[in-house]
Amino acid sequence: MRLSTIAGVSGSGGSIPLEVAYVMVAGGGGGGRGIYGMGGGGAGGYRSSYGSESSGGGASTESMLTLLPGTSYTATVGAGGAKTASSGNLPGNDGSNSVFSTITTTGGGGGGGGGASPTNTGRSGGSGGGGGLDNTATSYGGSGTAGQGYGGGGNGGIQTQNFPAGGGGGAGSAGYATIFSNRGGDGGLGVETYITGSATLYGLAGGGGGGTYNGQTESQSFGGGGRGSAGYYGDAYYIDGIANTGGGGGGGGGYAGGSGGAGGSGVIYLRYTDAYTISLSAGLTGTTITVGSEKVTTITAGTGTVSWS
C-alpha cells in the first residue's frame, strides 16, 4: 500500500500534509489474585488503519491520519497492568491507554478476584478481564470497548472444588468461559498485523488464561497473553503478558493462593511514505525500518512527541 502526500507532492518540510497508517495497542490488564480461580486479564484495546486489516472487536479498518510535517504529535505507549499484591482476593490491575495524536486505545481490564460479587467480576477495558470465582457465586467477565476488543469469559456455571475462572477477552474473540472442572477458561484470541511487512511474532492483544484453585492443567492464551495458573497447591504457573503485545496476564490461583500475571505493555506502529523523516522526542523509545517505498516506525515505550520533516 503506497502512502501518498497531498496533491502528489513529496519531499520534506513546510506544511504539506502526509498520510500515516497506524496500528495501536494499549497495555493489557493483569490477572486476578487469590486462593480460588482468578480471571485472566483482558488484552489492551486494538485499533488499526493499515490496509484492509480490521480493528479489535470485529470492527472495520479505520481511516489513516492526515498530519502536518513540522508539527509535534503526542505519543504514549500504555503500560501493562502491574502484578497484583501479595495477599488477599483482588482483581487484577487495569492496563494503561496508548495514545497517538487523536487516537486512543483503552487499557485492558483486570481479571476478576476471588471474593463475592462484585470483586469477582472481570473489569471492563479495551478487552474485558475474565471473571474470578469463589465457592459462593458464579462469575462474569468484564466488557470490552466497541471497536477495540471483546469481553472476558465467566465461570460458565461450573462449581467444583477446583473453582475454574474465565479467560480474559482479546482483540480477536471473547475470553472463553470455563467448560472443564480442572482448568480455567482460555484467553480470547489476539490478532496479527502485517504493517511492518511481516506478521507480528507473537500476535497482538490476546487475553490471559483463567486460573484454578486446584486444577491439573493450565489454561491457554493466544496472541501475547499470559497462561493461567494450574493452581495445584499454590504452584503459580501464571505467565505475564508479553511486552509490546498488549496481552493480558494469566489468572492466579492455587490452594495457598497466588498472584496473577502482569499485563503486557502496548505498542504503536506508524507507516508512512519514505519521503519524510520521523523524529521521536526524549522519553520515547522506537526504531524505524524501510519497507519498499515506505517507512515503519515502531514505538515501544514512553511518553513524548513525534514529528516529521
C-alpha positions in Angstrom: 0.0 0.0 0.0 1.5 3.3 -1.1 1.0 6.1 1.4 1.0 9.4 -0.5 1.3 13.0 0.3 -1.4 15.5 -0.6 -1.6 16.6 -4.3 1.1 14.1 -5.2 3.8 16.4 -3.7 6.7 14.5 -2.0 9.5 15.9 0.0 10.2 17.4 3.4 9.4 20.4 5.5 6.8 23.0 5.1 3.1 22.4 5.8 2.4 19.6 3.2 0.2 17.0 4.9 1.2 13.3 4.8 -0.9 10.2 5.4 0.1 7.9 8.3 -1.3 4.4 8.8 -1.3 3.1 12.4 -1.7 0.0 14.5 -2.1 0.9 18.2 -2.3 -1.4 21.2 -2.9 -0.4 24.8 -1.4 -2.2 27.8 -3.0 -5.5 28.8 -4.8 -6.0 32.1 -3.2 -8.1 34.9 -4.6 -11.4 36.1 -6.6 -11.6 39.3 -5.2 -12.8 42.6 -6.5 -15.1 45.3 -6.9 -18.6 46.7 -9.7 -19.7 44.3 -9.5 -19.5 40.5 -8.8 -15.9 39.3 -9.8 -14.4 36.0 -7.3 -13.8 33.2 -6.5 -10.2 32.3 -8.1 -8.6 29.2 -6.0 -7.5 26.3 -5.3 -3.9 25.6 -7.5 -2.1 23.1 -6.5 -2.6 19.4 -7.1 -0.2 16.6 -5.8 -0.3 13.0 -5.9 1.8 9.9 -3.5 -0.3 7.9 -4.6 -1.8 4.6 -7.8 -3.8 5.0 -6.9 -5.1 8.4 -9.7 -4.9 10.9 -9.6 -3.2 14.3 -10.4 -5.1 17.6 -13.8 -6.4 18.5 -14.6 -7.2 14.8 -14.6 -3.5 13.8 -13.6 -2.3 10.3 -10.3 -0.7 9.3 -10.2 2.9 10.4 -9.1 5.9 8.3 -5.5 6.9 8.1 -4.3 10.1 9.8 -3.5 13.2 7.8 -0.7 15.0 9.6 1.4 18.1 9.0 5.2 17.9 8.8 6.9 20.2 11.4 4.0 19.7 13.9 4.5 17.7 17.1 2.0 15.0 18.0 1.7 13.4 21.4 2.5 9.7 21.8 2.2 7.4 24.8 2.7 3.7 24.9 0.5 2.2 27.6 2.0 0.1 30.4 0.6 -3.3 31.2 -1.4 -3.7 34.5 1.0 -4.4 37.3 1.2 -7.7 39.1 -1.3 -7.9 42.0 -0.4 -7.6 45.6 1.0 -10.5 47.6 -2.1 -11.2 49.7 -5.9 -11.0 49.5 -8.5 -11.8 46.9 -8.1 -9.0 44.5 -9.0 -8.1 40.9 -6.1 -7.6 38.5 -4.8 -4.1 37.7 -6.0 -2.5 34.5 -3.6 -1.7 31.7 -2.9 1.9 30.6 -4.1 3.6 27.5 -1.9 4.2 24.4 -2.3 7.5 22.6 -1.1 8.9 19.3 -2.4 12.3 18.0 -6.2 12.0 18.2 -6.3 8.2 18.5 -6.6 6.5 21.9 -6.7 2.8 22.7 -8.1 1.7 26.1 -6.1 -0.4 28.6 -7.2 -3.9 29.2 -9.4 -4.8 32.1 -8.0 -6.7 35.1 -9.1 -10.2 35.8 -11.7 -10.8 38.5 -10.6 -11.6 42.1 -11.7 -14.3 44.5 -14.3 -12.6 46.7 -18.0 -12.4 46.2 -19.5 -10.2 43.6 -18.6 -7.5 42.5 -15.0 -8.4 43.4 -15.1 -11.5 41.2 -16.4 -9.7 38.2 -13.8 -9.1 35.5 -13.0 -5.4 35.0 -14.0 -3.7 31.8 -11.4 -2.3 29.4 -10.2 -2.4 25.8 -10.9 -6.1 26.2 -12.6 -7.2 29.4 -11.0 -9.3 32.1 -12.2 -12.8 32.9 -14.4 -13.5 35.9 -12.8 -14.9 39.0 -14.6 -17.3 41.3 -15.1 -18.3 45.0 -17.3 -21.1 46.3 -20.4 -19.0 46.6 -21.1 -17.1 43.4 -20.9 -17.6 39.6 -18.7 -15.0 37.9 -18.9 -12.8 34.9 -16.4 -11.3 32.6 -15.9 -7.6 32.1 -17.0 -5.8 28.9 -14.7 -4.8 26.0 -14.7 -1.4 24.3 -16.5 -1.2 21.0 -14.1 -1.1 18.0 -11.2 -2.3 20.2 -11.8 -5.7 21.8 -14.1 -8.3 23.2 -15.4 -9.1 26.7 -14.0 -11.6 29.2 -15.4 -15.1 29.9 -17.1 -16.1 33.1 -17.2 -19.2 35.2 -19.6 -21.0 32.8 -21.7 -22.4 35.7 -19.1 -24.9 36.8 -19.0 -25.0 40.6 -16.5 -27.6 41.8 -13.7 -27.8 44.3 -11.3 -26.6 41.6 -13.2 -23.3 41.0 -12.1 -22.6 37.5 -12.1 -18.9 36.3 -12.8 -17.3 33.0 -10.3 -16.1 30.4 -9.7 -12.5 29.5 -11.0 -11.1 26.3 -8.8 -10.5 23.2 -8.9 -8.3 20.2 -9.9 -11.2 18.0 -12.5 -13.0 20.2 -14.2 -13.0 23.6 -12.5 -14.7 26.5 -13.6 -18.3 27.0 -15.9 -19.4 29.8 -14.9 -22.4 31.8 -16.0 -25.8 30.4 -13.7 -28.1 32.3 -13.6 -28.5 36.0 -9.8 -28.7 36.2 -8.7 -25.7 34.2 -9.6 -22.1 33.7 -11.1 -20.7 30.5 -8.7 -19.9 27.7 -7.9 -16.3 26.9 -9.6 -14.6 23.8 -7.7 -14.7 20.5 -5.3 -11.9 19.5 -4.6 -10.7 16.0 -1.7 -10.4 13.6 -0.8 -7.3 11.6 1.5 -7.0 8.6 2.1 -3.3 9.0 5.9 -4.0 9.3 5.9 -6.1 6.2 5.7 -9.4 8.0 3.4 -10.9 10.6 3.9 -9.9 14.3 6.0 -12.6 16.1 3.6 -13.4 18.9 0.4 -11.8 17.6 -1.1 -8.9 19.4 -3.8 -8.3 22.1 -4.6 -11.8 23.3 -6.4 -12.3 26.6 -4.8 -14.0 29.6 -6.0 -17.5 30.6 -8.0 -18.1 33.8 -6.7 -19.7 36.9 -7.9 -22.6 39.1 -8.0 -23.4 42.8 -6.7 -27.0 42.5 -6.6 -27.8 38.8 -4.3 -30.1 36.9 -3.9 -28.3 33.5 -3.1 -24.7 32.6 -5.5 -22.6 30.5 -4.1 -21.3 27.3 -3.8 -17.9 25.6 -3.2 -16.8 22.1 -1.7 -13.6 20.8 0.7 -12.3 23.5 -1.5 -13.2 26.6 -0.3 -15.0 29.7 -1.2 -18.5 30.7 -3.5 -19.1 33.7 -2.2 -20.8 36.8 -2.7 -24.5 37.1 -3.3 -23.7 40.7 -2.1 -27.0 42.2 -1.4 -26.5 45.9 -0.2 -23.0 45.4 2.1 -23.6 42.4 1.7 -20.4 40.4 2.2 -21.2 36.7 0.8 -17.9 35.5 2.7 -16.1 32.8 2.9 -12.3 32.3 1.6 -10.9 29.1 4.4 -10.5 26.5 5.9 -7.0 26.3 4.7 -4.8 23.3 1.8 -7.1 22.5 -0.9 -5.7 24.9 -1.5 -9.3 26.1 -3.5 -9.9 29.3 -1.8 -11.5 32.3 -2.6 -15.1 33.4 -5.0 -15.5 36.3 -3.6 -16.6 39.6 -5.0 -19.2 42.0 -4.0 -22.3 43.9 -4.5 -23.9 47.3 -2.2 -21.5 49.0 -3.1 -18.5 46.9 -1.2 -16.9 44.0 -0.8 -13.6 42.3 -1.9 -13.0 38.8 0.5 -12.2 36.0 1.2 -8.7 34.8 -0.3 -7.4 31.6 2.0 -6.9 28.6 2.8 -3.3 27.6 1.4 -1.8 24.4 2.9 -0.7 21.2 2.4 1.9 18.4 3.2 1.2 14.7 3.3 4.1 12.2 3.7 3.6 8.4 4.2 6.5 6.0 6.0 7.5 2.8 9.8 7.4 2.8 9.9 11.0 1.5 9.7 12.0 5.2 12.0 11.5 8.2 10.5 11.0 11.6 11.8 12.4 14.9 11.0 11.0 18.4 11.4 13.3 21.3 13.3 12.3 24.5 11.1 10.0 26.5 10.1 7.7 23.6 11.8 4.5 22.6 11.4 3.4 19.0 13.0 2.1 15.8 12.4 2.7 12.1 12.8 0.4 9.1 12.2 0.9 5.4 9.7 -1.4 3.6 9.8 -0.7 -0.2 8.9 3.0 -0.7 7.6 3.4 2.8 8.9 3.6 6.4 7.6 1.9 9.5 8.3 3.3 13.0 7.7 1.1 16.0 7.3 2.9 19.3 7.8 0.5 22.2 7.8 2.6 25.4 7.5 6.1 26.9 5.7 9.4 26.5 6.7 12.2 24.3 6.1 13.8 20.9 6.5 12.7 17.3 7.2 14.9 14.2 8.2 14.6 10.6 10.5 16.7 8.3 
